[in-house]
Amino acid sequence: MKLRVNETFETILDAVKNCKTPVQKVYLVGGAVRDLLLGKTIHDFDFVTSIESRALAKNLRKVLGGVGFALDDERGFNRVILNGGSKDEVIIDIAEFSGNDLEEDLHARDFTINAMAIDIDEPEVLIDPLGGKEDLKNGILQVASADSFEKDPLRVLRAVRMLQAYEMGLSSETAHSLR
């Protein structure tokens, strides 16, 4: 998979590769992957890892010269902000898997178009167990799991926003779940 990326993307990906431990697996996930596929500039990066998310965020903050803090220690959710408050602001979130592994994490996400990942050690390979790339290509918003809205009711509002922002239609399952 050949993606069009800018210098900021390359800098952040290289920094994450250099800051992780040798045994640590790190994946770019969610909207950043979706926007890469759409050729959009990314200002909001979401990474997941199996271990040591806080140490990774701390190292990344130092290397990139940003500010960082924990958003949720219990779930290993951390944020690094670069160029805070400017038009070039970049948000980097680093969390530990929701579930036991990447597969469970992706299934726990809101929509298939946000349930794709890229292993930072193999950025040319798209990990897409739920068919998000095809849904994106077809302009269909599809829930990642049947209980997506039950897990987080705010996803109903997010669905409306995404339908408009990406000019998509709803899958029948998602339309039914919204009701």
C-alpha positions in Angstrom: 0.0 0.0 0.0 1.6 3.2 -1.1 0.4 6.2 0.9 0.9 9.9 0.3 2.4 11.3 3.5 3.9 14.6 4.5 7.0 15.5 6.4 5.2 15.8 9.7 3.8 12.3 9.3 7.2 10.8 8.5 8.8 12.7 11.5 6.2 11.4 13.9 6.3 7.8 12.6 10.2 7.8 12.8 10.1 9.2 16.3 7.6 6.5 17.5 9.8 3.8 16.0 12.8 5.2 17.8 11.1 5.7 21.1 9.4 2.3 21.5 11.2 -0.6 23.1 12.5 -3.5 20.8 9.7 -5.8 22.0 6.9 -3.3 21.9 4.4 -3.5 19.0 2.9 -0.1 18.1 0.1 0.6 15.6 -1.3 3.7 14.0 -5.1 3.3 14.2 -8.4 5.0 13.8 -9.1 8.2 12.0 -5.5 8.8 11.1 -5.5 5.6 9.0 -8.8 6.6 7.4 -7.5 10.0 6.5 -4.3 8.6 5.1 -6.3 6.5 2.8 -8.3 9.6 1.8 -5.1 11.6 1.2 -5.9 14.1 3.9 -3.4 15.9 6.1 -3.3 14.3 9.6 -3.2 16.5 12.7 -4.5 13.9 15.1 -2.6 10.6 15.5 -3.8 7.7 17.5 -1.4 4.9 18.4 -2.1 1.7 20.3 0.4 -0.6 22.0 0.4 -3.7 24.1 2.6 -2.3 26.8 4.3 0.8 28.3 2.1 3.4 26.7 3.1 6.0 29.3 6.9 5.5 28.8 6.4 5.7 25.0 4.5 8.9 25.4 7.1 10.4 27.7 10.0 9.5 25.4 8.0 10.8 22.4 7.4 14.1 24.1 11.1 14.6 24.8 12.2 13.6 21.3 9.6 15.8 19.5 9.7 18.7 22.0 6.0 18.7 22.9 4.0 18.7 26.0 2.5 15.5 27.4 0.2 14.1 30.1 -1.8 11.1 31.0 -5.5 11.2 30.1 -6.4 7.9 31.9 -3.7 6.1 33.9 -6.0 3.1 34.4 -6.4 2.4 30.7 -2.9 3.6 29.7 -4.2 6.6 27.7 -1.7 9.4 27.1 -1.5 12.5 25.0 1.4 14.4 23.5 0.8 17.9 21.9 3.1 19.5 19.4 2.9 23.2 18.5 0.1 23.7 21.0 -2.4 26.4 20.2 -1.0 27.1 16.8 -2.5 26.3 13.4 0.1 23.6 13.1 -1.0 21.9 16.3 -0.6 18.1 16.3 -2.3 15.7 18.8 -0.7 12.3 19.4 -2.6 9.9 21.6 -1.0 6.7 22.8 -3.1 4.1 24.5 -2.9 0.4 25.4 -5.1 -2.0 23.6 -8.8 -2.0 24.4 -8.9 -5.8 24.9 -6.1 -8.3 24.8 -4.7 -7.5 21.4 -5.0 -5.4 18.2 -7.8 -7.5 16.8 -10.0 -6.9 19.9 -9.0 -3.2 20.0 -10.2 -2.7 16.4 -13.5 -4.6 17.0 -14.1 -2.3 20.0 -14.0 0.8 17.8 -17.0 2.8 16.5 -17.1 2.3 12.8 -15.3 0.0 10.3 -13.7 3.1 8.6 -12.0 3.8 12.0 -11.1 0.2 12.7 -8.0 -0.1 10.5 -4.4 -0.1 11.6 -0.9 0.2 10.3 2.0 -1.5 12.1 4.7 1.2 12.4 7.3 -1.5 11.6 5.5 -2.4 8.4 3.8 0.8 7.3 3.0 -0.5 3.8 0.6 -3.1 5.2 -2.9 -2.2 6.0 -4.6 -4.2 8.8 -8.3 -4.2 8.1 -10.2 -7.1 9.6 -13.6 -5.4 9.3 -13.4 -4.2 5.7 -13.1 -0.5 6.5 -11.2 0.3 3.4 -14.0 -1.1 1.2 -16.6 0.7 3.2 -14.7 3.9 2.8 -14.4 3.3 -1.0 -18.1 2.6 -1.2 -19.1 5.6 1.0 -20.8 3.4 3.6 -20.7 4.1 7.4 -20.9 0.7 9.1 -20.6 0.0 12.9 -17.6 -2.0 13.9 -19.8 -4.2 16.2 -23.5 -4.7 16.7 -23.3 -3.2 20.2 -21.2 -0.2 19.2 -23.9 2.4 20.2 -24.7 0.6 23.4 -21.0 0.7 24.5 -20.9 4.5 23.8 -24.2 6.3 23.1 -22.2 9.4 22.0 -21.3 7.4 18.9 -24.8 8.2 17.6 -23.8 11.9 17.4 -20.5 11.0 15.9 -22.3 8.9 13.2 -24.2 12.0 12.2 -21.1 14.1 12.1 -19.2 11.5 10.0 -22.1 11.1 7.6 -21.9 14.8 6.8 -18.1 15.2 7.0 -17.4 12.3 4.7 -20.6 12.4 2.6 -21.4 8.8 3.3 -24.6 6.7 3.5 -25.5 4.3 6.3 -25.4 0.6 6.1 -28.8 -1.0 6.9 -27.3 -2.5 10.1 -26.0 0.9 11.3 -29.3 2.6 10.4 -31.1 0.0 12.5 -28.7 0.3 15.4 -29.1 4.1 15.3 -32.8 3.8 15.9 
